[in-house]
């Protein structure tokens, strides 16, 4: 039977400490992924940052090293066949794989189901779901007691999302994958949770923030009436990655300014 983490009986601060652990973060070159990688380092973890832009990854690595932590970069598209092995091998070289943050994902188009090409559906699933599945499979043999997997989903997983069925379906499946996997690996001491951001101020939402009319419509549904910041999602990711959430697995943590509370 898995043992109760020592941090559960110590101070609040120590429960958030990731010193001695290696955290893998995908989609780390910008936005939420970059904020998560920095947050992991600030908590004491060494970081494996995976993403497509080597330039942005090197900038991130310099910041992480400035915090006194090790950082290795993996310039790769997560949908590439070789991506899982590359990422896991780099983590092993850094000292192990204790935290896996599956953050890479996204959506590049909006269209009704009736006219959506299957190739577009398949491409979206490959990025947001299949790539996560493959990296989890490659990572699990190297994860043991006290390890944590955080799958970054989306608020769209919880309700209908007109013109975004492909993205919403992938993110909803990611929540269920997290719940199911949590049941399968709980006895090994590995925790698995999903993180569901709402509207966050990143490059992906810049087109909305630059359009006052569109922004007003989006914000009218958010009770806190503002955009979330990448750092706020990063703090939630740290909670799920650390022993601060040591008795939490199979859950979907929503960070959305109250959006999901709307009828």
C-alpha positions as CSV (number, residue, x, y, z in Angstrom):
1,X,0.0,0.0,0.0
2,X,1.4,3.5,-0.9
3,X,2.8,5.4,2.0
4,X,1.5,8.7,3.2
5,X,3.9,11.5,2.0
6,X,6.0,12.9,4.7
7,X,5.1,16.4,3.6
8,X,1.5,15.8,4.5
9,X,2.6,15.9,8.1
10,X,5.0,18.8,7.9
11,X,4.8,22.5,7.1
12,X,2.8,24.0,4.3
13,X,5.8,25.3,2.6
14,X,7.6,22.0,2.4
15,X,4.6,20.4,0.7
16,X,5.1,22.7,-2.3
17,X,8.8,22.0,-2.5
18,X,10.0,20.1,-5.6
19,X,13.7,20.1,-4.8
20,X,15.3,16.9,-6.1
21,X,12.7,16.2,-8.7
22,X,12.7,16.5,-12.5
23,X,9.7,18.1,-14.1
24,X,8.9,17.6,-17.8
25,X,6.8,20.4,-19.4
26,X,5.6,20.2,-23.0
27,X,4.6,23.3,-24.9
28,X,7.1,25.1,-22.8
29,X,8.3,27.7,-25.3
30,X,5.6,30.2,-24.5
31,X,2.4,31.1,-22.7
32,X,1.1,28.7,-20.1
33,X,3.8,26.2,-20.6
34,X,6.6,28.7,-20.1
35,X,4.9,30.0,-16.9
36,X,4.6,26.4,-15.6
37,X,8.2,25.6,-16.4
38,X,9.4,28.6,-14.5
39,X,7.1,27.9,-11.6
40,X,8.4,24.3,-11.3
41,X,12.0,25.7,-11.2
42,X,11.0,28.3,-8.6
43,X,9.7,25.4,-6.5
44,X,13.1,23.7,-6.8
45,X,12.7,21.3,-9.7
46,X,15.1,20.7,-12.5
47,X,13.2,21.1,-15.8
48,X,13.0,19.4,-19.2
49,X,11.3,22.0,-21.5
50,X,9.9,20.6,-24.7
51,X,8.5,22.7,-27.5
52,X,8.9,23.6,-31.2
53,X,10.8,26.9,-30.9
54,X,14.4,26.4,-30.0
55,X,14.9,30.1,-29.7
56,X,12.2,30.5,-27.1
57,X,13.3,27.3,-25.3
58,X,16.8,28.7,-24.9
59,X,15.4,31.9,-23.5
60,X,13.4,29.9,-21.0
61,X,16.4,27.7,-20.1
62,X,18.5,30.8,-19.3
63,X,15.8,32.0,-16.9
64,X,15.5,28.6,-15.2
65,X,19.3,28.4,-14.8
66,X,19.2,31.9,-13.4
67,X,17.1,30.4,-10.6
68,X,19.8,27.9,-9.8
69,X,18.1,24.9,-11.4
70,X,19.2,22.7,-14.3
71,X,17.2,22.9,-17.5
72,X,17.4,20.8,-20.6
73,X,15.5,21.7,-23.8
74,X,14.0,19.4,-26.4
75,X,13.1,21.1,-29.6
76,X,10.4,18.8,-31.0
77,X,6.8,18.7,-32.1
78,X,5.0,16.5,-29.6
79,X,3.1,14.8,-32.5
80,X,6.4,13.5,-34.0
81,X,6.9,9.7,-33.7
82,X,10.2,10.2,-32.0
83,X,9.0,12.8,-29.4
84,X,8.2,10.6,-26.5
85,X,11.5,8.7,-26.5
86,X,13.5,11.9,-26.9
87,X,11.7,13.7,-24.0
88,X,12.0,10.7,-21.6
89,X,15.6,10.1,-22.4
90,X,16.5,13.7,-21.7
91,X,14.6,13.5,-18.4
92,X,16.5,10.3,-17.4
93,X,19.8,12.0,-18.2
94,X,18.8,14.8,-15.9
95,X,18.0,12.5,-13.0
96,X,14.6,10.9,-13.5
97,X,11.0,11.7,-14.3
98,X,8.9,12.8,-11.3
99,X,6.5,15.3,-12.7
100,X,5.0,15.3,-16.2
101,X,3.0,18.3,-17.3
102,X,1.3,17.6,-20.6
103,X,0.6,21.2,-21.7
104,X,1.2,21.1,-25.4
105,X,-2.0,21.6,-27.4
106,X,-4.2,24.1,-29.2
107,X,-6.7,24.7,-31.9
108,X,-6.1,26.5,-35.2
109,X,-9.6,26.7,-36.7
110,X,-13.3,27.0,-35.9
111,X,-16.0,25.3,-38.1
112,X,-19.3,23.5,-37.7
113,X,-19.3,19.7,-37.4
114,X,-21.3,19.3,-40.6
115,X,-18.6,20.9,-42.8
116,X,-15.5,19.9,-40.9
117,X,-13.0,17.8,-42.8
118,X,-12.0,14.6,-41.1
119,X,-8.3,15.5,-41.6
120,X,-8.8,18.6,-39.4
121,X,-10.5,16.5,-36.7
122,X,-7.7,14.0,-36.9
123,X,-5.0,16.6,-36.7
124,X,-6.6,18.2,-33.6
125,X,-7.0,14.8,-31.9
126,X,-3.4,14.0,-32.7
127,X,-2.1,17.1,-31.0
128,X,-4.4,17.4,-28.0
129,X,-5.0,13.8,-27.1
130,X,-2.9,11.2,-29.0
131,X,0.4,12.9,-28.3
132,X,-0.4,13.0,-24.6
133,X,-1.3,9.3,-24.6
134,X,2.0,8.4,-26.2
135,X,4.1,10.5,-23.9
136,X,2.3,9.1,-20.8
137,X,3.0,5.5,-22.1
138,X,6.7,6.3,-22.5
139,X,6.9,8.0,-19.1
140,X,5.0,5.7,-16.8
141,X,7.8,3.0,-16.6
142,X,10.1,5.7,-15.2
143,X,7.6,7.1,-12.6
144,X,7.2,5.8,-9.1
145,X,6.0,6.7,-5.6
146,X,5.3,10.4,-5.3
147,X,5.2,11.1,-9.0
148,X,2.5,13.3,-10.6
149,X,1.0,13.7,-14.0
150,X,-0.9,16.9,-14.9
151,X,-2.8,17.0,-18.1
152,X,-3.7,20.5,-19.2
153,X,-7.2,20.3,-20.7
154,X,-9.7,23.2,-21.1
155,X,-12.9,24.6,-19.8
156,X,-14.4,23.5,-23.2
157,X,-14.2,19.9,-21.9
158,X,-17.2,20.6,-19.6
159,X,-19.8,21.9,-22.1
160,X,-20.8,22.3,-25.7
161,X,-18.4,24.5,-27.7
162,X,-20.0,25.5,-31.0
163,X,-17.6,25.5,-33.9
164,X,-15.0,23.8,-31.7
165,X,-16.3,20.3,-31.5
166,X,-12.9,18.8,-32.5
167,X,-11.0,20.7,-29.8
168,X,-13.6,20.3,-27.1
169,X,-14.0,16.6,-27.7
170,X,-10.2,16.1,-27.4
171,X,-10.0,18.1,-24.2
172,X,-13.0,16.2,-22.7
173,X,-11.3,12.9,-23.6
174,X,-8.2,14.1,-21.9
175,X,-10.2,14.6,-18.6
176,X,-11.5,11.1,-18.8
177,X,-8.1,9.7,-19.7
178,X,-6.8,11.4,-16.5
179,X,-9.5,9.9,-14.4
180,X,-9.1,6.4,-15.8
181,X,-5.3,6.5,-15.6
182,X,-5.5,7.7,-12.0
183,X,-7.4,4.6,-11.1
184,X,-4.9,2.3,-12.8
185,X,-1.7,3.7,-11.3
186,X,-2.9,4.9,-7.8
187,X,-1.5,1.8,-6.1
188,X,1.9,2.6,-7.6
189,X,1.9,6.0,-5.9
190,X,1.5,7.9,-9.1
191,X,-1.2,10.7,-9.1
192,X,-2.9,11.9,-12.3
193,X,-5.1,15.0,-12.5
194,X,-6.4,17.3,-15.2
195,X,-6.1,21.1,-15.1
196,X,-8.8,23.1,-16.9
197,X,-8.0,26.7,-17.7
198,X,-10.6,29.2,-18.8
199,X,-9.8,32.3,-20.9
200,X,-6.1,33.1,-20.4
201,X,-4.1,36.0,-21.8
202,X,-1.7,34.2,-24.1
203,X,-0.6,34.5,-27.7
204,X,-3.5,32.2,-28.6
205,X,-6.1,34.6,-27.4
206,X,-4.5,37.8,-28.5
207,X,-6.8,38.0,-31.5
208,X,-9.8,38.3,-29.1
209,X,-8.1,40.7,-26.8
210,X,-7.3,43.0,-29.7
211,X,-11.0,43.1,-30.8
212,X,-13.0,45.1,-28.2
213,X,-16.4,43.7,-29.4
214,X,-15.2,40.1,-29.3
215,X,-13.5,40.7,-25.9
216,X,-16.6,42.1,-24.4
217,X,-18.6,39.0,-25.4
218,X,-16.0,36.7,-24.0
219,X,-15.6,38.6,-20.7
220,X,-19.4,38.9,-20.2
221,X,-19.5,35.2,-19.3
222,X,-16.6,35.4,-16.8
223,X,-17.9,36.4,-13.3
224,X,-14.5,37.8,-12.4
225,X,-14.7,40.0,-15.5
226,X,-11.0,39.6,-16.5
227,X,-8.6,37.4,-18.4
228,X,-6.6,34.9,-16.4
229,X,-2.8,35.1,-16.4
230,X,-0.4,32.2,-17.3
231,X,1.1,32.5,-13.9
232,X,-2.2,31.7,-12.3
233,X,-2.5,28.5,-14.2
234,X,1.1,27.7,-13.3
235,X,0.4,28.0,-9.6
236,X,-2.5,25.5,-10.0
237,X,-0.1,23.2,-11.9
238,X,2.4,23.4,-9.1
239,X,-0.3,22.5,-6.6
240,X,-1.2,19.4,-8.6
241,X,2.5,18.5,-9.2
242,X,3.6,18.8,-5.6
243,X,2.7,17.0,-2.4
244,X,0.4,19.9,-1.5
245,X,-2.2,17.8,-3.4
246,X,-0.9,14.5,-2.1
247,X,-4.4,13.0,-1.5
248,X,-5.8,14.2,-4.8
249,X,-6.0,12.1,-7.9
250,X,-8.4,11.6,-10.8
251,X,-9.7,15.1,-10.5
252,X,-10.4,18.0,-12.9
253,X,-9.2,21.3,-11.4
254,X,-11.0,24.3,-13.0
255,X,-9.3,27.6,-13.0
256,X,-11.5,29.9,-15.0
257,X,-12.6,33.0,-13.0
258,X,-16.0,31.4,-12.4
259,X,-17.0,30.7,-16.0
260,X,-18.0,27.1,-15.4
261,X,-20.4,28.2,-12.6
262,X,-22.6,29.9,-15.2
263,X,-25.8,28.1,-16.1
